Amino acid sequence: MNQIAQYIHKFFTSRSAHCDIRDENVLDFSYKGKNKSEICVTIIFSENGRRVAFRCFDIAELKDKSVLSEATAFHLCNRINRDNFWIKFFISEDNKYTAAADAIVDTYTVGDECYELANRMA
């Protein structure tokens, strides 16, 4: 397992956060939300562990695929992105809202950095 990913897994668990190992470079951080029973943030590490991607898939689904509905959804994502510095929101190819954040981490502060971003995502 990637050393940074292994360290992050231990760091999260030491803070009583629910974090599962999906594979050697991917962790799943679960959070109980107010508007959704469970929010899963997928944390993906590069081979050297210096680059980390945070993804929250399937936040909600855009069921009405009309032009007006899609335009409203894009406008909502745009407004959220304008007001949110750390995380970007977009609609995936399968019409689901997705949140994303990327970071270049330092080995001395990686635990706090990843924990902060994962909690911002959730």
MDAnalysis code that builds the backbone (N, CA, C; Angstrom):
import MDAnalysis as mda
import numpy as np

u = mda.Universe.empty(366, n_residues=122, atom_resindex=np.repeat(np.arange(122), 3), trajectory=True)
u.add_TopologyAttr("name", ["N", "CA", "C"] * 122)
u.add_TopologyAttr("resid", np.arange(1, 123))
u.add_TopologyAttr("resname", ["MET", "ASN", "GLN", "ILE", "ALA", "GLN", "TYR", "ILE", "HIS", "LYS", "PHE", "PHE", "THR", "SER", "ARG", "SER", "ALA", "HIS", "CYS", "ASP", "ILE", "ARG", "ASP", "GLU", "ASN", "VAL", "LEU", "ASP", "PHE", "SER", "TYR", "LYS", "GLY", "LYS", "ASN", "LYS", "SER", "GLU", "ILE", "CYS", "VAL", "THR", "ILE", "ILE", "PHE", "SER", "GLU", "ASN", "GLY", "ARG", "ARG", "VAL", "ALA", "PHE", "ARG", "CYS", "PHE", "ASP", "ILE", "ALA", "GLU", "LEU", "LYS", "ASP", "LYS", "SER", "VAL", "LEU", "SER", "GLU", "ALA", "THR", "ALA", "PHE", "HIS", "LEU", "CYS", "ASN", "ARG", "ILE", "ASN", "ARG", "ASP", "ASN", "PHE", "TRP", "ILE", "LYS", "PHE", "PHE", "ILE", "SER", "GLU", "ASP", "ASN", "LYS", "TYR", "THR", "ALA", "ALA", "ALA", "ASP", "ALA", "ILE", "VAL", "ASP", "THR", "TYR", "THR", "VAL", "GLY", "ASP", "GLU", "CYS", "TYR", "GLU", "LEU", "ALA", "ASN", "ARG", "MET", "ALA"])
u.atoms.positions = np.array([
    [0.844, -1.188, 0.000],
    [0.000, 0.000, 0.000],
    [0.886, 1.248, 0.000],
    [0.472, 2.237, -0.713],
    [1.150, 3.527, -0.755],
    [1.372, 4.014, 0.686],
    [2.602, 4.429, 1.032],
    [2.917, 4.840, 2.404],
    [2.085, 6.024, 2.869],
    [1.877, 6.989, 1.980],
    [1.074, 8.159, 2.352],
    [-0.378, 7.739, 2.585],
    [-0.913, 6.898, 1.721],
    [-2.287, 6.418, 1.884],
    [-2.424, 5.646, 3.199],
    [-1.441, 4.842, 3.509],
    [-1.456, 4.081, 4.763],
    [-1.425, 5.032, 5.965],
    [-0.597, 6.047, 5.891],
    [-0.520, 7.032, 6.965],
    [-1.853, 7.767, 7.132],
    [-2.454, 8.163, 6.014],
    [-3.736, 8.876, 6.066],
    [-4.812, 7.985, 6.675],
    [-4.822, 6.717, 6.304],
    [-5.798, 5.786, 6.881],
    [-5.655, 5.753, 8.401],
    [-4.435, 5.645, 8.907],
    [-4.194, 5.638, 10.357],
    [-4.585, 6.979, 10.985],
    [-4.245, 8.067, 10.303],
    [-4.552, 9.407, 10.799],
    [-6.063, 9.582, 10.956],
    [-6.838, 9.202, 9.937],
    [-8.289, 9.343, 9.987],
    [-8.882, 8.460, 11.084],
    [-8.424, 7.212, 11.155],
    [-8.978, 6.294, 12.159],
    [-8.645, 6.761, 13.573],
    [-7.499, 7.393, 13.752],
    [-7.145, 7.904, 15.084],
    [-8.073, 9.045, 15.504],
    [-8.749, 9.638, 14.557],
    [-9.716, 10.709, 14.842],
    [-11.159, 10.195, 14.763],
    [-11.308, 8.891, 14.863],
    [-12.615, 8.219, 14.838],
    [-13.394, 8.468, 13.551],
    [-12.684, 8.742, 12.473],
    [-13.332, 8.909, 11.172],
    [-13.415, 7.548, 10.501],
    [-14.530, 7.290, 9.828],
    [-14.696, 6.007, 9.138],
    [-13.976, 6.083, 7.789],
    [-12.929, 5.294, 7.651],
    [-12.116, 5.322, 6.439],
    [-11.767, 3.888, 6.045],
    [-12.139, 3.495, 4.828],
    [-11.871, 2.143, 4.327],
    [-10.808, 2.179, 3.236],
    [-10.036, 1.118, 3.156],
    [-9.029, 0.969, 2.107],
    [-9.698, 0.272, 0.928],
    [-9.760, 0.948, -0.223],
    [-10.327, 0.329, -1.413],
    [-9.249, -0.445, -2.160],
    [-8.106, 0.179, -2.390],
    [-6.933, -0.503, -2.933],
    [-5.697, 0.275, -2.510],
    [-4.548, -0.036, -3.055],
    [-3.294, 0.527, -2.539],
    [-3.185, 2.038, -2.651],
    [-3.919, 2.674, -3.546],
    [-3.852, 4.128, -3.712],
    [-5.194, 4.831, -3.513],
    [-6.203, 4.115, -3.001],
    [-7.540, 4.702, -2.881],
    [-8.142, 4.384, -1.511],
    [-8.633, 5.443, -0.850],
    [-9.347, 5.313, 0.425],
    [-10.747, 5.876, 0.257],
    [-11.692, 5.356, 1.018],
    [-13.053, 5.889, 1.045],
    [-13.352, 6.393, 2.449],
    [-13.632, 7.672, 2.555],
    [-13.952, 8.324, 3.821],
    [-15.455, 8.527, 3.861],
    [-16.122, 7.962, 4.865],
    [-17.584, 8.064, 4.962],
    [-17.961, 9.028, 6.074],
    [-19.013, 9.769, 5.804],
    [-19.469, 10.789, 6.722],
    [-20.988, 10.762, 6.746],
    [-21.578, 10.872, 7.905],
    [-23.039, 10.936, 8.023],
    [-23.457, 12.383, 7.829],
    [-24.348, 12.622, 6.866],
    [-24.738, 13.984, 6.539],
    [-26.113, 14.357, 7.061],
    [-26.416, 15.639, 6.975],
    [-27.731, 16.138, 7.404],
    [-28.780, 15.872, 6.334],
    [-28.406, 16.062, 5.055],
    [-29.368, 15.929, 3.961],
    [-29.281, 14.588, 3.241],
    [-28.279, 13.812, 3.570],
    [-28.071, 12.511, 2.927],
    [-27.548, 11.565, 4.005],
    [-28.040, 10.334, 4.022],
    [-27.673, 9.418, 5.105],
    [-26.176, 9.133, 5.179],
    [-25.518, 9.070, 4.025],
    [-24.074, 8.843, 4.032],
    [-23.438, 9.560, 2.840],
    [-22.333, 10.215, 3.117],
    [-21.565, 10.882, 2.079],
    [-20.215, 10.188, 2.030],
    [-19.815, 9.753, 0.855],
    [-18.533, 9.067, 0.700],
    [-17.587, 9.956, -0.108],
    [-16.436, 10.235, 0.463],
    [-15.393, 10.980, -0.226],
    [-14.305, 9.982, -0.591],
    [-14.056, 9.837, -1.884],
    [-13.004, 8.953, -2.371],
    [-11.712, 9.749, -2.436],
    [-10.661, 9.221, -1.822],
    [-9.367, 9.897, -1.786],
    [-8.399, 9.058, -2.611],
    [-7.865, 9.651, -3.667],
    [-7.012, 8.932, -4.624],
    [-5.607, 9.529, -4.563],
    [-4.624, 8.682, -4.300],
    [-3.230, 9.117, -4.167],
    [-2.435, 8.764, -5.414],
    [-1.533, 9.654, -5.804],
    [-0.620, 9.342, -6.898],
    [0.372, 8.291, -6.387],
    [1.130, 7.720, -7.285],
    [2.102, 6.677, -6.909],
    [3.065, 7.148, -5.815],
    [3.559, 8.382, -5.933],
    [4.516, 8.878, -4.938],
    [3.822, 9.517, -3.729],
    [2.495, 9.619, -3.768],
    [1.739, 10.142, -2.648],
    [1.709, 11.651, -2.541],
    [2.365, 12.357, -3.418],
    [2.435, 13.818, -3.338],
    [1.181, 14.506, -3.864],
    [0.511, 13.889, -4.825],
    [-0.727, 14.448, -5.372],
    [-1.909, 13.633, -4.860],
    [-2.928, 14.363, -4.410],
    [-4.104, 13.698, -3.851],
    [-5.353, 14.296, -4.502],
    [-6.247, 13.423, -4.938],
    [-7.521, 13.842, -5.522],
    [-8.645, 13.407, -4.589],
    [-9.563, 14.310, -4.337],
    [-10.735, 14.037, -3.510],
    [-11.943, 14.109, -4.417],
    [-12.777, 13.084, -4.393],
    [-13.973, 13.055, -5.232],
    [-15.164, 12.586, -4.404],
    [-16.259, 13.265, -4.602],
    [-17.519, 12.864, -3.985],
    [-18.493, 12.644, -5.144],
    [-18.706, 11.380, -5.476],
    [-19.537, 11.017, -6.623],
    [-21.005, 10.897, -6.208],
    [-21.886, 11.026, -7.176],
    [-23.313, 10.742, -6.993],
    [-23.941, 11.501, -5.828],
    [-23.660, 12.796, -5.730],
    [-24.266, 13.604, -4.672],
    [-25.772, 13.669, -4.887],
    [-26.158, 13.897, -6.112],
    [-27.567, 13.917, -6.508],
    [-27.610, 13.673, -8.007],
    [-28.769, 13.257, -8.482],
    [-28.896, 12.976, -9.903],
    [-29.844, 13.974, -10.556],
    [-29.440, 14.439, -11.723],
    [-30.279, 15.323, -12.522],
    [-31.203, 14.421, -13.346],
    [-32.429, 14.224, -12.863],
    [-33.333, 13.274, -13.516],
    [-34.034, 13.860, -14.727],
    [-34.387, 15.137, -14.644],
    [-35.040, 15.808, -15.769],
    [-33.945, 16.287, -16.715],
    [-33.890, 15.703, -17.907],
    [-32.815, 16.016, -18.843],
    [-33.217, 17.066, -19.881],
    [-34.224, 17.863, -19.543],
    [-34.628, 18.920, -20.467],
    [-33.561, 20.014, -20.490],
    [-33.557, 20.793, -21.524],
    [-32.572, 21.869, -21.686],
    [-32.684, 22.864, -20.532],
    [-33.909, 23.209, -20.134],
    [-34.111, 24.160, -19.042],
    [-33.575, 23.604, -17.727],
    [-33.835, 22.343, -17.462],
    [-33.356, 21.717, -16.236],
    [-31.826, 21.651, -16.207],
    [-31.226, 21.295, -17.339],
    [-29.761, 21.244, -17.410],
    [-29.163, 22.635, -17.238],
    [-29.771, 23.627, -17.823],
    [-29.282, 24.998, -17.694],
    [-29.355, 25.450, -16.230],
    [-30.437, 25.106, -15.550],
    [-30.585, 25.441, -14.138],
    [-29.520, 24.736, -13.310],
    [-29.260, 23.470, -13.619],
    [-28.252, 22.704, -12.891],
    [-26.862, 23.294, -13.096],
    [-26.534, 23.658, -14.333],
    [-25.234, 24.265, -14.610],
    [-25.101, 25.619, -13.908],
    [-26.179, 26.368, -13.879],
    [-26.174, 27.661, -13.189],
    [-25.927, 27.456, -11.688],
    [-26.570, 26.455, -11.113],
    [-26.369, 26.149, -9.689],
    [-24.912, 25.772, -9.417],
    [-24.338, 24.903, -10.246],
    [-22.922, 24.519, -10.086],
    [-22.022, 25.751, -10.202],
    [-22.322, 26.583, -11.168],
    [-21.536, 27.801, -11.382],
    [-21.573, 28.701, -10.146],
    [-22.759, 28.882, -9.599],
    [-22.919, 29.739, -8.412],
    [-22.170, 29.160, -7.215],
    [-22.270, 27.851, -7.015],
    [-21.552, 27.205, -5.910],
    [-20.046, 27.348, -6.117],
    [-19.579, 27.122, -7.334],
    [-18.141, 27.223, -7.628],
    [-17.620, 28.645, -7.430],
    [-18.442, 29.618, -7.742],
    [-18.040, 31.012, -7.569],
    [-17.835, 31.341, -6.097],
    [-18.654, 30.751, -5.226],
    [-18.610, 31.064, -3.797],
    [-17.734, 30.108, -2.990],
    [-17.253, 29.056, -3.609],
    [-16.492, 28.044, -2.880],
    [-15.070, 27.981, -3.422],
    [-14.114, 28.255, -2.585],
    [-12.718, 28.316, -3.012],
    [-12.075, 26.939, -3.152],
    [-12.366, 26.014, -2.275],
    [-11.626, 24.754, -2.197],
    [-12.163, 23.648, -3.082],
    [-13.447, 23.625, -3.313],
    [-14.077, 22.484, -3.981],
    [-14.835, 22.964, -5.211],
    [-14.722, 22.183, -6.283],
    [-15.496, 22.511, -7.486],
    [-16.595, 21.465, -7.664],
    [-17.710, 21.898, -8.197],
    [-18.840, 21.017, -8.447],
    [-19.104, 20.984, -9.945],
    [-19.494, 19.807, -10.423],
    [-19.839, 19.681, -11.840],
    [-20.837, 18.552, -12.009],
    [-21.392, 18.477, -13.194],
    [-22.329, 17.401, -13.519],
    [-21.583, 16.415, -14.404],
    [-21.540, 15.174, -13.974],
    [-20.801, 14.140, -14.695],
    [-21.542, 13.707, -15.953],
    [-20.897, 12.873, -16.743],
    [-21.487, 12.387, -17.997],
    [-22.781, 11.619, -17.767],
    [-22.922, 11.017, -16.578],
    [-24.137, 10.266, -16.285],
    [-25.153, 11.107, -15.503],
    [-25.052, 12.447, -15.645],
    [-26.003, 13.401, -15.070],
    [-26.092, 13.362, -13.548],
    [-24.954, 13.222, -12.893],
    [-24.930, 13.241, -11.432],
    [-24.004, 14.354, -10.960],
    [-24.435, 15.023, -9.905],
    [-23.600, 16.065, -9.315],
    [-22.385, 15.405, -8.666],
    [-21.226, 15.980, -8.908],
    [-19.968, 15.459, -8.375],
    [-19.176, 16.636, -7.807],
    [-18.484, 16.397, -6.705],
    [-17.605, 17.411, -6.120],
    [-16.169, 16.920, -6.235],
    [-15.240, 17.854, -6.453],
    [-13.841, 17.475, -6.640],
    [-12.915, 18.519, -6.016],
    [-11.808, 18.030, -5.485],
    [-10.731, 18.896, -4.992],
    [-9.429, 18.155, -5.231],
    [-8.380, 18.899, -5.502],
    [-7.065, 18.301, -5.731],
    [-6.051, 19.041, -4.882],
    [-5.019, 18.322, -4.456],
    [-4.004, 18.957, -3.620],
    [-2.640, 18.337, -3.880],
    [-1.632, 19.162, -3.710],
    [-0.259, 18.683, -3.645],
    [0.102, 18.771, -2.172],
    [0.474, 17.654, -1.588],
    [0.657, 17.618, -0.134],
    [2.125, 17.517, 0.252],
    [2.399, 17.943, 1.442],
    [3.723, 17.890, 2.035],
    [3.734, 16.747, 3.048],
    [4.793, 15.986, 3.093],
    [4.823, 14.812, 3.973],
    [4.691, 15.182, 5.452],
    [5.047, 16.393, 5.820],
    [4.975, 16.795, 7.233],
    [3.569, 17.203, 7.660],
    [2.756, 17.648, 6.719],
    [1.415, 18.134, 7.066],
    [0.307, 17.371, 6.352],
    [0.642, 16.254, 5.710],
    [-0.321, 15.531, 4.876],
    [-1.550, 15.081, 5.653],
    [-1.392, 14.674, 6.894],
    [-2.540, 14.217, 7.680],
    [-3.565, 15.310, 7.871],
    [-3.106, 16.452, 8.357],
    [-4.013, 17.579, 8.575],
    [-4.603, 18.096, 7.269],
    [-3.792, 18.153, 6.214],
    [-4.276, 18.642, 4.924],
    [-5.396, 17.751, 4.385],
    [-5.159, 16.456, 4.372],
    [-6.155, 15.523, 3.831],
    [-7.408, 15.480, 4.700],
    [-7.234, 15.525, 6.001],
    [-8.381, 15.494, 6.908],
    [-9.243, 16.745, 6.701],
    [-8.612, 17.891, 6.564],
    [-9.327, 19.142, 6.344],
    [-10.098, 19.116, 5.022],
    [-9.429, 18.707, 3.943],
    [-10.111, 18.681, 2.638],
    [-11.236, 17.659, 2.598],
    [-11.018, 16.485, 3.183],
    [-12.076, 15.469, 3.205],
    [-13.292, 15.975, 3.966],
    [-13.069, 16.664, 5.071],
    [-14.193, 17.208, 5.838],
    [-14.874, 18.355, 5.104],
    [-14.135, 19.152, 4.359],
    [-14.746, 20.209, 3.554],
    [-15.630, 19.582, 2.470],
    [-15.166, 18.464, 1.912],
    [-15.948, 17.770, 0.874],
    [-17.257, 17.221, 1.447],
    [-17.171, 16.651, 2.643],
    [-18.336, 16.033, 3.259],
    [-19.291, 17.100, 3.748],
])
